[in-house]
Each structure stands twice: as structure tokens, then as C-alpha cells.
Amino acid sequence: MKLKSDRQKGLSYKELCRKYNVDRRTAKKYAQSDSRPEYVLTEAKPSKLDPYKAKINIWLVKHQN
């Protein structure tokens, strides 16, 4: 990880956040971690309009003409 090696070379967290365009806390977290961060995608959340989609589609078809 480049961020970690740059930190070991003596760059400050402020310099790291500017270089890698990340928040200072994120730079610190990555520089101090032993392993590469893993990203996990979450499932899509239901929309607030889901219960009304059928009715909205009916309105759209009705008023399309």
C-alpha cells in the first residue's frame, strides 16, 4: 500500500491526505493498519416509493396521452 510506505518515509498525515485525496482520519487508519482494507458492498435498500410505484405507473400511463 503506497500510503503506508509514504508514511514510513516520513510524510505527515496532512501531507498524505492531500496526496491521496482522503480525509486525515482515513489516511491515519490506512497507514496504521496491518492489512489492506476490504470493501463490502451492502444490499440495496428499498425505496420509500416502493409501496406506491404501481399507482404512480398507472398515473403516468393514464396521463401520457
DSSP file (Angstrom, degrees, kcal/mol; ACC not computed):
  #  RESIDUE AA STRUCTURE BP1 BP2  ACC     N-H-->O    O-->H-N    N-H-->O    O-->H-N    TCO  KAPPA ALPHA  PHI   PSI    X-CA   Y-CA   Z-CA
    1    1 A M     >        0   0    0      0, 0.0     4,-1.7     0, 0.0     5,-0.2   0.000 360.0 360.0 360.0 124.9    0.0    0.0    0.0
    2    2 A K  H  >  +     0   0    0      1,-0.2     4,-2.6     2,-0.2     5,-0.2   0.861 360.0  58.7 -65.9 -37.5    1.6    3.3   -1.1
    3    3 A L  H  > S+     0   0    0      1,-0.2     4,-1.9     2,-0.2    -1,-0.2   0.915 106.6  48.0 -60.1 -43.4    0.0    5.3    1.6
    4    4 A K  H  > S+     0   0    0      1,-0.2     4,-2.0     2,-0.2    -1,-0.2   0.907 112.1  48.3 -65.9 -41.7    1.6    3.2    4.3
    5    5 A S  H  X S+     0   0    0     -4,-1.7     4,-1.3     1,-0.2    -1,-0.2   0.869 109.7  53.0 -68.9 -34.7    5.1    3.3    2.7
    6    6 A D  H  <>S+     0   0    0     -4,-2.6     5,-2.0     2,-0.2     4,-0.4   0.878 108.2  51.1 -65.6 -36.3    4.8    7.1    2.3
    7    7 A R  H ><5S+     0   0    0     -4,-1.9     3,-1.2     1,-0.2    -2,-0.2   0.899 108.0  51.6 -66.1 -40.1    4.0    7.4    6.0
    8    8 A Q  H 3<5S+     0   0    0     -4,-2.0    -1,-0.2     1,-0.3    -2,-0.2   0.780 102.7  60.5 -67.8 -25.5    7.1    5.3    6.8
    9    9 A K  T 3<5S-     0   0    0     -4,-1.3    -1,-0.3    -5,-0.1    -2,-0.2   0.597 128.9 -95.9 -77.0 -10.7    9.2    7.7    4.6
   10   10 A G  T < 5S+     0   0    0     -3,-1.2    -3,-0.2    -4,-0.4     2,-0.1   0.482  72.3 147.2 113.6   3.8    8.2   10.5    7.0
   11   11 A L      < -     0   0    0     -5,-2.0    -1,-0.3     1,-0.1     2,-0.1  -0.482  45.7-123.5 -70.6 142.7    5.2   12.2    5.3
   12   12 A S     >  -     0   0    0     -2,-0.1     4,-2.3     1,-0.1     5,-0.2  -0.344  22.1-108.6 -79.7 166.1    2.7   13.6    7.8
   13   13 A Y  H  > S+     0   0    0      1,-0.2     4,-2.5     2,-0.2     5,-0.2   0.865 121.3  55.4 -62.7 -35.0   -1.0   12.6    7.8
   14   14 A K  H  > S+     0   0    0      2,-0.2     4,-1.6     1,-0.2    -1,-0.2   0.902 108.8  46.4 -64.4 -41.5   -1.8   16.0    6.5
   15   15 A E  H  > S+     0   0    0      2,-0.2     4,-2.4     1,-0.2    -2,-0.2   0.882 112.1  51.8 -67.5 -37.9    0.5   15.5    3.5
   16   16 A L  H  X S+     0   0    0     -4,-2.3     4,-2.8     1,-0.2     5,-0.2   0.907 107.2  51.6 -64.9 -41.9   -0.9   12.1    2.9
   17   17 A C  H  X>S+     0   0    0     -4,-2.5     5,-1.2     1,-0.2     4,-0.8   0.866 112.5  46.4 -67.0 -33.6   -4.5   13.3    2.9
   18   18 A R  H  <5S+     0   0    0     -4,-1.6    -1,-0.2     3,-0.2    -2,-0.2   0.922 114.7  46.9 -69.5 -43.7   -3.5   16.0    0.3
   19   19 A K  H  <5S+     0   0    0     -4,-2.4    -2,-0.2     1,-0.2    -3,-0.2   0.905 124.1  30.6 -65.9 -43.2   -1.6   13.5   -1.9
   20   20 A Y  H  <5S-     0   0    0     -4,-2.8    -1,-0.2    -5,-0.2    -2,-0.2   0.397 102.9-124.3-100.4   1.9   -4.2   10.7   -1.9
   21   21 A N  T  <5 +     0   0    0     -4,-0.8     2,-0.3    -5,-0.2    -3,-0.2   0.918  67.2 125.9  55.8  49.2   -7.3   13.0   -1.6
   22   22 A V      < -     0   0    0     -5,-1.2    -1,-0.2    -6,-0.2    -2,-0.1  -0.866  67.7 -85.9-128.5 164.6   -8.6   11.3    1.5
   23   23 A D     >  -     0   0    0     -2,-0.3     4,-2.5     1,-0.1     5,-0.2  -0.344  38.5-116.1 -67.0 152.1   -9.7   12.5    4.9
   24   24 A R  H  > S+     0   0    0      1,-0.2     4,-2.2     2,-0.2     5,-0.2   0.885 116.9  50.6 -57.8 -41.8   -6.9   12.9    7.6
   25   25 A R  H  > S+     0   0    0      2,-0.2     4,-2.4     1,-0.2    -1,-0.2   0.871 109.7  50.5 -66.8 -35.9   -8.6   10.2    9.7
   26   26 A T  H  > S+     0   0    0      2,-0.2     4,-2.6     1,-0.2     5,-0.2   0.915 109.4  50.9 -67.0 -42.7   -8.8    7.8    6.8
   27   27 A A  H  X S+     0   0    0     -4,-2.5     4,-2.3     1,-0.2    -2,-0.2   0.913 112.0  47.5 -59.7 -43.0   -5.1    8.4    6.0
   28   28 A K  H  X S+     0   0    0     -4,-2.2     4,-1.9     2,-0.2    -2,-0.2   0.913 111.3  50.7 -65.0 -43.0   -4.2    7.6    9.6
   29   29 A K  H  X S+     0   0    0     -4,-2.4     4,-1.0     1,-0.2    -2,-0.2   0.921 113.9  43.8 -62.1 -45.2   -6.4    4.5    9.6
   30   30 A Y  H  < S+     0   0    0     -4,-2.6     3,-0.3     1,-0.2    -1,-0.2   0.881 112.4  52.4 -68.8 -37.9   -4.8    3.1    6.4
   31   31 A A  H  < S+     0   0    0     -4,-2.3    -1,-0.2    -5,-0.2    -2,-0.2   0.833 114.5  42.4 -67.7 -31.7   -1.3    4.0    7.5
   32   32 A Q  H  < S+     0   0    0     -4,-1.9    -1,-0.2    -5,-0.2    -2,-0.2   0.595  92.9 101.0 -91.4 -12.0   -1.7    2.2   10.8
   33   33 A S     <  -     0   0    0     -4,-1.0   -29,-0.0    -3,-0.3    -3,-0.0  -0.449  62.3-148.1 -77.8 148.8   -3.5   -0.9    9.5
   34   34 A D  S    S+     0   0    0     -2,-0.1     2,-0.3     2,-0.1    -1,-0.1   0.744  79.9  40.4 -84.0 -26.1   -1.6   -4.1    9.0
   35   35 A S  S    S-     0   0    0      1,-0.0    -2,-0.1     3,-0.0     3,-0.1  -0.775  95.3 -90.0-122.5 166.1   -3.7   -5.3    6.1
   36   36 A R        -     0   0    0     -2,-0.3    -2,-0.1     1,-0.1     2,-0.1  -0.525  53.4-103.6 -71.8 137.6   -5.2   -3.8    3.0
   37   37 A P        -     0   0    0      0, 0.0     2,-0.4     0, 0.0    -1,-0.1  -0.363  31.7-142.6 -66.2 141.6   -8.8   -2.5    3.7
   38   38 A E        -     0   0    0     -3,-0.1     2,-0.5    -2,-0.1    -3,-0.0  -0.890   7.6-147.6-106.9 135.5  -11.6   -4.7    2.4
   39   39 A Y        -     0   0    0     -2,-0.4     2,-0.5     2,-0.0     0, 0.0  -0.873  10.2-166.8-105.6 132.0  -14.7   -3.2    0.9
   40   40 A V        -     0   0    0     -2,-0.5     2,-0.3     0, 0.0    -2,-0.0  -0.972  15.5-137.3-121.1 124.2  -18.0   -4.9    1.2
   41   41 A L        -     0   0    0     -2,-0.5     2,-0.2     1,-0.0     3,-0.1  -0.603  18.6-140.1 -79.1 137.2  -21.0   -3.8   -0.8
   42   42 A T        -     0   0    0     -2,-0.3     3,-0.1     1,-0.1     2,-0.1  -0.574  27.8 -93.8 -91.7 160.5  -24.3   -3.6    1.1
   43   43 A E        -     0   0    0     -2,-0.2    -1,-0.1     1,-0.1     2,-0.1  -0.384  50.7 -91.0 -70.9 151.9  -27.6   -4.7   -0.4
   44   44 A A        -     0   0    0      1,-0.1    -1,-0.1    -2,-0.1     3,-0.0  -0.397  41.8-128.1 -64.4 135.9  -29.7   -2.1   -2.0
   45   45 A K        -     0   0    0     -2,-0.1    -1,-0.1     1,-0.1     2,-0.1  -0.594  28.3-101.5 -84.8 147.5  -32.1   -0.5    0.4
   46   46 A P        -     0   0    0      0, 0.0     2,-0.2     0, 0.0    -1,-0.1  -0.375  37.7-115.4 -68.3 147.9  -35.8   -0.4   -0.5
   47   47 A S    >   -     0   0    0      1,-0.1     3,-1.0    -2,-0.1    -3,-0.0  -0.476  12.4-126.6 -79.9 152.2  -37.1    2.9   -1.8
   48   48 A K  T 3  S+     0   0    0      1,-0.2     4,-0.1    -2,-0.2    -1,-0.1   0.728 111.9  57.1 -68.4 -20.2  -39.7    4.9    0.1
   49   49 A L  T >> S+     0   0    0      1,-0.2     3,-1.8     2,-0.1     4,-0.9   0.542  75.9  99.1 -87.8  -6.9  -41.8    4.9   -3.1
   50   50 A D  G X4 S+     0   0    0     -3,-1.0     3,-0.9     1,-0.3     4,-0.4   0.867  80.9  51.2 -50.6 -44.6  -41.9    1.1   -3.5
   51   51 A P  G 34 S+     0   0    0      0, 0.0    -1,-0.3     0, 0.0     4,-0.2   0.745 117.2  41.3 -66.1 -18.7  -45.4    0.8   -2.0
   52   52 A Y  G <> S+     0   0    0     -3,-1.8     4,-2.5    -4,-0.1    -2,-0.2   0.433  84.0  97.7-107.4  -1.0  -46.7    3.4   -4.4
   53   53 A K  H <X S+     0   0    0     -4,-0.9     4,-2.6    -3,-0.9     5,-0.2   0.869  82.6  52.6 -60.8 -39.6  -44.9    2.5   -7.6
   54   54 A A  H  > S+     0   0    0     -4,-0.4     4,-1.9     1,-0.2    -1,-0.2   0.936 112.3  45.2 -62.1 -45.3  -47.8    0.6   -9.1
   55   55 A K  H  > S+     0   0    0     -4,-0.2     4,-2.2     2,-0.2    -2,-0.2   0.899 112.5  51.5 -65.1 -41.1  -50.1    3.5   -8.5
   56   56 A I  H  X S+     0   0    0     -4,-2.5     4,-2.6     1,-0.2    -2,-0.2   0.911 108.7  51.2 -63.2 -42.6  -47.6    6.0   -9.9
   57   57 A N  H  X S+     0   0    0     -4,-2.6     4,-2.4     1,-0.2     5,-0.2   0.889 108.5  51.8 -62.2 -38.9  -47.1    3.9  -13.1
   58   58 A I  H  X S+     0   0    0     -4,-1.9     4,-2.4     2,-0.2    -1,-0.2   0.925 110.6  48.4 -62.2 -44.3  -50.9    3.8  -13.5
   59   59 A W  H  X S+     0   0    0     -4,-2.2     4,-2.4     2,-0.2    -2,-0.2   0.914 111.0  50.5 -61.5 -43.4  -51.0    7.6  -13.3
   60   60 A L  H  X S+     0   0    0     -4,-2.6     4,-0.5     1,-0.2    -2,-0.2   0.923 112.9  44.7 -63.1 -44.4  -48.1    8.0  -15.8
   61   61 A V  H >< S+     0   0    0     -4,-2.4     3,-0.7     1,-0.2     4,-0.5   0.906 113.9  51.2 -65.3 -40.1  -49.8    5.7  -18.3
   62   62 A K  H 3< S+     0   0    0     -4,-2.4     3,-0.4     1,-0.2    -2,-0.2   0.888 116.8  38.3 -64.8 -40.6  -53.1    7.5  -17.8
   63   63 A H  H 3< S+     0   0    0     -4,-2.4    -1,-0.2     1,-0.2    -2,-0.2   0.334  92.7  87.9 -96.4   6.4  -51.7   11.0  -18.3
   64   64 A Q    <<        0   0    0     -3,-0.7    -1,-0.2    -4,-0.5    -2,-0.1   0.798 360.0 360.0 -74.1 -28.0  -49.3   10.1  -21.1
   65   65 A N              0   0    0     -4,-0.5    -1,-0.2    -3,-0.4    -2,-0.1   0.467 360.0 360.0 -78.9 360.0  -51.9   10.7  -23.7
